[in-house]
């Protein structure tokens, strides 16, 4: 079965596809990396790809940059043509809006490792632990699109992710690797470095017990990515 490449849309130098790329390559999925923030042109028609991965960003949708509008159009095309989308963090916000949901401000920003809980729907898909420690970097919550099933929540964010047909949105950084997190923590003048609140951790706390935290995060990321890659194969088979 011939498979078109998966487009991975990256928005920050230090927020690449990480562990997600490794798993997709192990699954034999061809990949095409697009740096939207560097002016690389985004196609209008998602049917050029077997799937879209939309990564995180320090920016918000409210910044309304030209590449964001182009990416929203590409995401809308994917939804129209049943091209599976995996949206992470900022990418989850893009997918939410394209699917008819809303991105809402949360009561307090969340930066660092936070306990999250999976819903019965996600447990049916990949059987993860019921409680996870995930890395957050956002100040938002999601209002789910019509027909979406909630998959994650935490103590302050009721809707932290959803599944909608072959599409999956997660308002956290499951792709993050140790090197990327360390670089992010060293960066000055980022939203993360300027954030404050009860759910904002300092650099020392973020990097504490990192090998164990990253091992658990990789396990969850691998489960998520392998599940999503099966959606690619299913949609590709239907298209033949």
N, C-alpha and C positions, 0 to 999 in steps of 0.2 A: 504494500500500500504506500503510494507516494504521499508525503506530507509536506505541505508548504511550511515555510519557517514561522516560528513564533516571534513576534516583534516584542522586544523588551524596551520600554520607553523609560529612559533614565533622566533625572532632573537635577542631580547634584553630583559633583565629582566624587564625594565620599560616600554616596548612597547607591552603590551598584547592586547587581542582582545577587551577589554573594552565594549563599548555600543553595538558593533556588536554581541558579544557573548550573551548578554542579549536578543536581538531581535531574534536571531536564536533559543534560548531556548524557547522563547515565541511561536515561530512557530512550536515547537515540533521537531526540527532538532537535531539528535544525533551528538555529537561533539567529536573529538579526538585532543587534543593539542600535538603538536610535537615541541620540543625545538631543532631546527637544530643546533644552536650555541653551545649547550651543548653536542653535539655528538650523540643525539638520531638519530637512523637510519631512513632514508627516504625510503619508498618503491620505487621500480622502476616503478610499474604499477599503474597508477592513478585509474584504475577500482576497486580498493579496496575501493574507496570512492565515495560518491555522488557528492562531490564538493571539491575544494581546496580554502582556504583563505590564501594568502601570505601577511604577515604583514610587517611593516617597519623595518628599521635598521639604525644604525649609519654608517654602512659600505657601500661601493660602489661595484658595479659589478666588477670594475677593480681590486679589492682586490683578486679576483679569488681564494677564499678559497675552500677546498674540499667540504664542505657542500653546498656551492653555486652551484658547478657543479652538485652535486646530486639533488639539488632542481630544477635546470634547466632541468635535465632529467625527473624529475617527472612532471614538468609543460608541457614539450613537449609531454609526454604521455597523459596528460589530453587533450591537443589540438587534438591529433590524435583520441582520443576516445570520444570526445564531453562531457567530464566531466567539468562542469562549473567552471571557475576560477575567483576569485575576488582578484585582486592585488592592494595593497595600498602602496603608496610611493615606498620604495625599492621593494616591491612585484609587483608594476606596472612596474618597470624596468625589472624584471625577465620575466613577462608576455610579455612585448613588444618584447624582444629579442627572446624569444621562438616562438613567432608568426611571426617572420621575420622582425620586425621593428628595429629601432636603438635608443639608448639612447645617446643624444648629450649634450655637456656642454652648460649651459646657459650663457648669457652675465654677469650675476651677481648672486650670491647665494641668495636664498629666505628662510629666517627663521623668522617665526612669522605669525601673522594674516594678510592675504592679500585678497583684493577683487577679486573675480573670477566671471565669467559669464558662464551661461549654454548655450548650443547650442540648436537649435530647435529639434535635435534628442533626447537629454536627456529630453527635455520638453514633448515629446511624451511618454516617458517611465514612468516618475514619476511625472510630473507637479510640479517641485520645484520652488522657487522664481527665477527670472531671474538673480538676483545678490546675491552672497553669500559671507560671510566672512569665509574663510577656513584657517586651520593651515598648513603652509608649512614648510618643513625642507629638502631642496634639492638644488642642483646647476645644475639642468639638465632640458632638454626638451625632448619630445618624437618625433621621426619620426614614423608615424603611420604604422602599418602593412597593407599589401594589404587587402582591403575589410573592414577595420575598419572605424567606424564613430566617429568623434570627439565629445566629450561630455562637455568638460570644457576648459576654457582658461583664462588667466589674462593678465595684461598689458605688461609683459615681456615673458611670456611662452605661445606660440601659441597653443601648444598641451599639455594639462594638464591631459588628460584622453581620453579613447575611449571605445566603445562597439564593440565587434566582436562576432556575434552570441550570445551564452549564457555567454560569458566572458566579464568582466568589469575591466578596469584599471583606477585608480585614483592616480595622482601624488600628493597626499595630505593625511593628517591623519584624516579621518572622524571617525575613531574608538576611537580617543583620549578622555580620561575622565580627569576630573579636577585633580585627585590625580596623574595620570601619568605625566601630564604636569608639575606639581609642582616639582615632583622628577627629571624630565628631566632638568628643569631650574636650579636645585641645583647641578647637576652633573658637575664636573670639567673635563677638558681634553677631552671633546666631540667635534665633528665637529661643533655642534651648538654653544658651548661656545667660540670656536676659530674663528668663521666666522665673516666677516666684509663686509660692503657694504651698499648701499642705501636701500636695502630691507631686512636688518638684524635688527631685533628689539632687544632691551635689555630686561632683565628679567622683569623689572617693567612694560614695555609696553606689553609684552606677557601676564602678569597676570592681566592687567587692565580690568575692567568690565567683569571678568571671568564668573560669573553666567549667564549673558545674552548671552555671546558668546557661552558658552557651551550648553545652552538651544537650541540655533539656530543650532549648530553643531549636537546635538543629533537628532533634527527633520530631518535634511538632512540625517544623518547616518541611521536613521530608514527607511526613504523612499528608500534609496539605498539598504539596506539589505533586506527589504521585497520584493523589485523587484527581487533581485538576488535569493532569496529563491524560488521564483516562477519558476525560470529557473531550479532549482534542481528538483522540483516536476514534471515539464514537462519532463525533461530528464529521470527521474526515471520511469514515466508512459510509455514512449516510449520503455524503456528497458525491460518491463515486457511482 
